[in-house]
């Protein structure tokens, strides 16, 4: 284009120069000077300020000239001074005036000026103004769009090479994970390397329309209608992917869990997940919590590891080992907060949490006695009562004297402390037995206490007093126990009355007794109560005296992590507090920042038993880990949590990735709205993303042998885990939709193989025809871009020619498969392969072979007879050709005509001439003439060139 413009412009400049020279010699000096000024103005800079030029119409110029003429003051000698001034510069004013008078304007211009001067054409003036305003608006809109685009680019496309370098180093394990995200947070850069606030530009119509070889089935469309911009469930294949509400992983944890240590942690957990799925396939329940606890315990003996291991034991106290899969899903996830099912679930959580804290405390008692046996002075029978007494000696007895002065000692035993710690260790019956044995002592100090204790223990797991006794105890408490004097009053007596009678609930702490977080949490669980009535419960407790598990949860959230972990170096405490209060979603969200691997498996364990509320928000790539539903209940984005976790090993070990991703279907039984259906879809989508990312089709999806038999892959063998009942549903849900997505993404070899695995053999040939036709049509005849002829495997064939040959070789050898391919697609593929052979012969200069291959395509009239009717029939058949073949007919014509010319020239240049050569040349000319007539008949169906 540039060379053509230059060639065209050059004569114009020469003509102008000649004309100027000629006019300079013929015109007078004044006219020559004006012409020179006119030429100089053309070289002046234009639009320097960027404000645009002021364009006035003829009517505006005429009107302003009249105004200026009217304003000019008449001068008697003005003309004389002007004459002298112009004469001094070599300008003859009279000659110029005469020249101007000889100028004859065109009629159209005169009419326009006259019409504008008289200003009678109002409609024309308004039309002119309207067009001018429209043009100005369009120009302004274009400028605004350009400015917005420049602002978008400058604010969002910001690359920082240090950040990109850290991403690469993290991927290969050279730096701790999260280093790049920390730098990105400081720079305001997201995981993709662009600004975190970037917004996606809308697609144009062509880009928004997906490329499909055929319309998907209704089921496929329903499953694929909410594609989530690439990998919404799995996340990016590499780099740091974190949830916006979590941020980067804690730096101290990163330094501990890198390289082989992290890999070992993942492998041990993966072994449990694999065993779990085997049990699910065999319809057996698995004691998942104890297995996870053993794995967690094997990671070390440090404080954080011990806390995580204890957390599994904590869950084991709520969830018995023989609990079946999804046992609590309905009660925990789908029941209303005040429903009987939900209240029953809350009681189970409180009971299990209390049991764990009591068991933990008694283990501590036995551990301290074993460490200091001489100071403990256990002796005799190691009963529970004697062990608690020995523990009291360790804490308060020194040199034979009780060091705490406000303890009430009876028979050298701190009686209230002993009963309290029997309570604290969960031995209520032992506490009652001790009270009954020493009832005489209580007759002297608190004669009604044994009555309260008997009723309390008799209530069983409810641990509540009946209404009348509760009122009596509270009255007694308010009368002489409420006012606590730390110098004289026994703190354990105050604690027992407060816990048994649930007294003074507005004061949650008990001085001198609840010294650590575990003690405080146990006391809160002792005082909480969930009743099925909004006014009074079964024991007659009024709303003012209610202290429910929900109240405790709200209070813990208000305290926050800083209250339990002020220095930020012991996250396990707050994590355990959240678990004990039944806030499993918040617990997962909190611990993910410090222990992401363990957080994922805690989420899996809770989801397996139905104790985790899940969200299905994958509409945007920046979905949070923790969200809140319409009722204000927290939810975990379980699908993405599991999907993101697999990024470290899904390429190297896709089978383990399948085991994890299949767990997303655990939530497929949810009945609230369509959340269960959404999670089934998310699970299937994640498996399709895994297939397309790893491209390990034979392992994941299986294979179809040349004889048509199927070899099942990993996903098909485990399709029961993903709620797929039969082979056809599996092919539609996983394989076929993965093939559609690969075709949309332009990954033709992957799409062909996936459609082949889904037994859509006709679609396979259609895609091959389309791809091969496109590659032939866009490639230049002078290049060798099509059909390198390299023998590649079926799964790795990037060359469209080799791919077509591979697939047709497989299909041709199997009659059953070949019958499923339509004759039109088979013929089109064969014709395209003949075109490939013709092109190769043409590129190699084998003109005779090229013409033979063109004749085999059976499209052009290559007959030796000059039959116009036959040519017309072939032209009519052009409309019925497959599109992939039709678009290559022009190339066939070019190759055929060029071959005719080359062969004719070679024969003309030959030194030997005979009748055979003349006959041959005549035949070539006849065939060339037929092709020219054919091209003329279909000329409007081909490109102009």
Residue pairs with C-beta under 8 A, 6 or more apart in sequence:
20 35
20 39
23 32
23 35
24 32
24 35
27 35
28 92
28 95
29 90
29 91
29 92
30 90
30 91
30 92
30 95
30 96
31 95
31 96
31 99
33 90
33 91
34 96
46 53
47 53
52 139
56 64
57 116
57 128
58 109
58 112
58 113
58 116
59 112
59 113
59 115
59 116
59 117
59 119
59 125
59 128
62 113
62 116
62 117
63 116
63 117
63 119
66 117
82 93
83 93
86 92
86 93
87 93
105 113
115 121
115 124
116 125
119 125
152 199
152 201
155 195
155 197
156 194
156 195
156 197
156 198
156 199
157 194
157 195
158 187
158 188
158 189
158 194
158 195
159 193
159 194
160 183
160 184
160 187
160 189
160 193
162 183
163 180
163 183
163 184
163 187
163 189
163 193
164 193
166 175
166 179
166 180
166 183
167 180
167 193
167 238
167 239
167 240
169 175
169 179
169 180
170 176
170 177
170 178
170 179
170 180
170 239
170 240
171 238
171 239
173 258
173 259
176 251
176 254
176 255
176 258
177 240
177 249
177 254
177 258
178 240
178 242
178 248
178 249
178 250
178 251
178 254
179 254
180 239
180 240
181 191
181 240
181 242
181 247
181 248
182 248
182 251
183 189
184 190
184 191
184 196
185 247
185 248
188 195
188 196
188 197
189 195
189 196
190 196
190 198
191 236
191 239
191 240
191 241
191 242
192 236
192 239
210 744
211 743
211 744
211 746
212 740
212 743
212 744
213 743
213 763
213 766
213 767
213 770
214 763
214 766
216 224
216 736
216 737
216 740
217 732
217 736
219 732
219 733
220 732
220 736
220 737
220 740
223 681
223 684
223 685
223 733
223 737
224 737
224 740
224 741
226 619
226 681
227 685
227 741
228 618
228 619
228 621
228 685
229 621
231 237
231 643
231 689
231 693
232 618
232 621
232 640
232 685
233 618
233 639
233 640
233 643
233 661
233 664
233 682
233 685
233 686
233 689
234 643
234 644
234 646
234 647
234 650
234 686
234 689
234 690
234 693
235 241
235 640
235 643
235 644
235 647
236 647
237 647
237 651
237 693
238 647
240 248
241 644
241 647
242 248
242 249
243 592
243 623
243 624
243 625
243 637
243 640
244 622
244 624
245 589
245 624
245 625
245 626
246 589
246 592
246 593
246 624
246 625
247 593
248 593
249 593
249 594
249 596
250 571
250 593
250 594
252 569
253 594
253 595
257 265
257 597
262 597
262 648
265 299
265 597
266 597
266 648
266 649
268 295
268 298
268 299
269 292
269 295
269 597
269 601
270 649
270 653
270 656
270 659
270 660
271 295
272 288
272 291
272 292
272 295
272 601
273 601
273 604
273 656
273 659
273 660
273 663
274 656
274 659
275 286
275 291
276 286
276 288
276 608
277 659
277 662
277 663
277 718
277 721
279 285
279 286
280 286
280 325
280 721
281 718
281 720
281 721
285 322
285 323
285 324
285 325
287 321
287 322
288 605
288 608
288 609
289 312
289 315
289 316
289 319
289 321
289 605
290 312
290 316
290 321
292 312
292 601
292 605
293 309
293 312
293 313
293 316
296 305
296 308
296 309
296 312
296 598
297 305
297 309
299 305
299 308
303 570
303 572
304 570
304 571
304 572
304 594
304 595
307 572
307 573
307 575
307 576
308 572
308 595
308 598
310 360
310 576
311 572
311 575
311 576
311 579
311 602
312 602
312 605
313 356
314 353
314 356
314 576
314 579
314 580
315 579
315 602
315 605
315 606
317 352
317 353
317 355
317 356
317 359
318 348
318 349
318 351
318 352
318 353
318 356
318 611
319 327
319 328
319 352
319 609
319 611
323 609
325 608
325 609
325 666
326 608
326 609
326 610
326 666
326 669
327 609
327 610
328 345
328 348
328 609
328 610
328 611
329 610
329 669
329 670
330 341
330 610
331 341
331 342
331 344
331 345
331 610
332 342
332 345
332 610
332 611
332 613
333 610
333 612
333 613
333 614
333 670
333 672
334 670
334 671
334 672
335 341
335 342
335 345
336 342
337 550
337 631
337 633
338 532
338 534
340 532
343 530
343 531
343 532
346 530
346 548
346 549
346 582
347 461
347 530
349 549
349 581
349 582
350 525
350 528
350 530
350 549
350 582
351 461
353 521
353 525
353 579
353 580
353 581
353 582
354 426
354 522
354 525
354 526
355 426
356 580
357 518
357 521
357 522
357 525
357 580
358 424
358 425
358 426
358 522
359 426
360 518
361 424
361 425
361 426
361 518
361 522
362 384
362 387
362 425
362 426
362 427
365 387
365 388
365 391
365 421
365 425
366 387
368 376
368 391
368 394
369 376
369 378
369 387
369 390
369 391
369 394
372 394
375 393
375 394
376 390
376 391
376 393
376 394
377 390
377 393
378 386
378 387
378 390
379 386
380 386
383 430
384 422
384 425
384 427
384 430
385 418
385 422
385 430
385 434
388 418
388 421
388 422
388 425
388 427
389 413
389 418
391 421
392 414
392 417
392 418
392 421
396 402
396 403
396 404
396 407
396 414
396 417
397 403
402 409
402 414
404 414
405 487
406 486
406 487
406 488
406 489
406 490
406 491
407 414
407 416
407 417
407 490
407 492
408 414
408 415
408 416
408 445
408 490
408 493
409 415
410 438
410 441
410 445
411 438
411 441
414 490
414 492
415 438
415 441
416 490
416 492
416 493
416 496
417 490
417 492
418 434
419 431
419 434
419 435
419 453
419 492
419 496
420 492
420 495
420 496
420 513
422 428
422 430
422 431
422 434
423 431
423 496
423 499
424 519
424 522
428 456
428 457
428 463
429 457
431 453
431 457
432 453
432 454
432 457
435 442
435 449
435 450
435 453
436 450
439 450
442 449
442 450
446 493
448 472
448 473
448 476
449 496
451 469
452 465
452 469
452 473
452 500
452 501
453 500
455 465
455 466
455 469
456 463
456 464
456 465
456 500
459 465
459 466
463 526
464 470
464 502
464 529
464 539
465 473
465 500
465 501
465 539
466 539
466 540
467 539
467 540
467 541
470 501
470 502
470 539
470 540
470 541
473 497
473 500
473 501
473 503
474 501
474 503
476 497
477 497
477 498
477 501
477 503
477 504
478 503
481 489
481 493
481 494
481 497
482 503
482 504
484 491
484 494
484 511
486 511
486 512
491 510
491 511
491 512
491 513
492 513
494 510
494 513
495 510
495 513
495 514
495 523
497 503
498 504
498 510
498 527
499 523
499 526
499 527
502 527
502 529
502 541
502 545
502 547
505 527
505 545
505 547
508 520
508 523
508 524
508 527
508 555
509 520
510 523
513 519
513 523
514 520
514 523
517 564
517 573
517 577
521 577
521 580
521 581
524 552
525 552
525 580
527 547
528 547
528 548
528 549
528 551
528 552
529 537
529 541
529 546
529 547
529 548
530 548
530 549
531 537
531 538
531 539
531 541
531 546
531 548
532 538
534 543
535 542
535 543
536 542
536 543
537 546
549 581
549 582
552 581
553 581
553 582
553 583
556 577
556 578
556 581
556 583
557 583
557 586
561 571
561 574
561 590
564 573
564 574
564 577
565 571
565 573
565 574
571 590
571 591
571 593
571 594
571 595
574 590
575 587
575 590
575 591
578 584
578 586
578 587
578 590
579 587
583 634
584 606
584 611
584 612
585 612
585 613
585 626
585 634
585 635
585 636
586 626
586 634
587 602
588 599
588 602
588 603
588 606
588 612
588 625
588 626
588 636
588 641
589 625
589 626
589 634
589 636
591 598
591 599
591 602
592 599
592 600
592 625
592 641
596 645
597 645
599 641
600 641
600 642
600 645
603 612
603 636
603 638
603 641
603 642
604 642
604 660
604 663
606 612
607 614
607 638
607 663
607 666
607 667
608 663
608 666
612 636
612 638
613 629
613 633
613 634
613 635
613 636
614 635
614 636
614 637
614 638
614 639
614 667
614 670
614 675
614 679
615 627
615 629
615 635
615 636
615 637
615 638
616 639
616 675
616 678
616 679
616 682
617 623
617 624
617 627
617 637
618 637
618 639
618 640
618 682
623 637
623 640
624 637
625 636
625 637
625 640
625 641
626 634
626 635
626 636
626 637
627 634
627 635
627 637
628 634
628 635
629 635
638 664
638 667
638 679
639 664
639 679
639 682
639 683
639 686
642 660
642 661
642 663
642 664
642 686
643 661
643 664
643 686
645 660
646 656
646 657
646 660
646 661
646 690
649 656
649 657
650 656
650 657
650 690
650 693
650 694
651 693
651 694
654 690
654 694
654 696
654 699
654 700
654 714
655 699
655 714
657 690
657 694
658 687
658 690
658 700
658 714
658 715
658 718
659 718
661 683
661 686
661 687
661 690
662 683
662 687
662 718
662 721
662 722
664 679
664 682
664 683
664 686
665 679
665 680
665 683
665 721
665 722
665 723
666 679
667 675
667 676
667 679
668 676
668 677
668 679
668 680
668 683
668 723
669 676
670 676
670 679
680 722
680 723
683 722
683 723
684 722
684 733
684 734
684 737
687 700
687 715
687 722
687 734
688 734
688 737
688 738
688 741
690 700
691 697
691 700
691 701
691 715
691 734
691 738
691 754
692 738
692 741
692 742
692 745
692 747
692 750
694 700
695 750
695 795
697 703
697 713
697 750
697 753
697 754
697 757
697 795
698 711
698 713
698 795
699 713
699 714
700 713
700 714
700 715
701 713
701 715
701 716
701 734
701 735
701 738
701 754
701 757
702 710
702 711
702 712
702 713
702 716
702 757
703 710
703 711
703 713
703 757
704 710
704 711
704 756
704 757
704 759
705 711
706 810
706 813
706 814
707 814
708 814
708 816
708 817
710 727
715 722
715 730
715 734
716 727
716 730
719 725
719 730
724 730
724 733
724 734
731 757
731 758
731 759
732 758
735 754
735 757
735 758
736 754
736 755
736 758
736 760
738 754
739 750
739 751
739 754
739 755
739 757
739 758
739 760
739 763
740 751
742 748
742 750
742 751
742 754
743 751
743 755
743 767
748 767
748 771
748 800
748 803
749 795
749 796
749 797
749 798
749 803
751 767
752 764
752 767
752 768
752 803
752 807
753 794
753 795
755 761
755 763
755 764
755 767
756 764
756 807
759 820
761 811
761 817
761 820
761 821
762 820
762 821
762 822
762 825
764 807
764 821
765 807
765 808
765 811
765 821
765 822
765 825
765 826
765 829
766 825
768 800
768 803
768 804
768 807
768 808
768 829
769 804
769 825
769 828
769 829
769 832
769 882
769 884
769 885
770 883
770 884
771 800
771 803
772 800
772 801
772 803
772 804
772 829
772 832
772 836
772 884
773 832
773 882
773 883
773 884
773 885
773 887
773 888
774 884
775 785
775 786
775 800
775 801
776 786
776 832
776 835
776 836
776 839
776 888
776 891
777 887
777 888
777 891
779 785
779 786
781 839
781 842
781 843
781 891
781 894
781 895
784 843
786 800
786 801
786 836
786 839
787 799
787 801
787 802
787 836
787 839
787 840
788 799
788 801
788 802
789 799
789 801
789 802
790 799
790 802
791 802
792 798
792 799
792 802
792 806
794 806
794 807
794 810
797 803
797 806
801 833
801 836
804 829
804 832
804 833
805 833
808 829
808 830
808 833
810 817
811 817
811 818
811 821
812 818
818 826
824 882
825 882
827 882
828 881
828 882
828 884
828 885
831 857
831 858
831 859
831 882
831 885
832 884
832 885
832 888
834 853
834 856
834 857
835 853
835 857
835 885
835 888
835 891
835 892
837 853
837 856
838 850
838 853
838 854
838 856
838 857
838 892
838 895
839 850
839 891
839 895
841 847
841 849
841 850
841 852
841 853
842 850
842 895
842 898
842 899
845 902
847 899
847 902
847 903
848 899
848 903
850 895
850 896
850 899
851 862
851 896
851 899
851 900
851 903
851 927
854 860
854 862
854 892
854 895
854 896
854 899
855 862
857 885
857 892
859 874
859 878
859 881
859 885
859 889
859 892
860 874
860 889
860 892
860 893
860 896
860 930
860 931
860 934
861 870
861 871
861 874
861 927
861 930
861 931
861 933
861 934
862 896
862 927
862 930
862 931
863 870
863 927
863 930
864 923
864 926
864 927
865 926
866 926
866 929
866 930
868 933
871 930
871 933
871 934
871 937
872 937
874 934
875 934
875 937
875 938
878 886
878 889
878 938
878 941
879 941
881 889
886 941
889 938
889 942
890 942
890 943
893 931
893 934
893 935
896 927
896 928
896 931
897 928
897 931
897 932
900 924
900 925
900 927
900 928
900 931
903 924
904 921
904 924
904 925
907 917
907 920
907 921
908 921
910 917
935 942
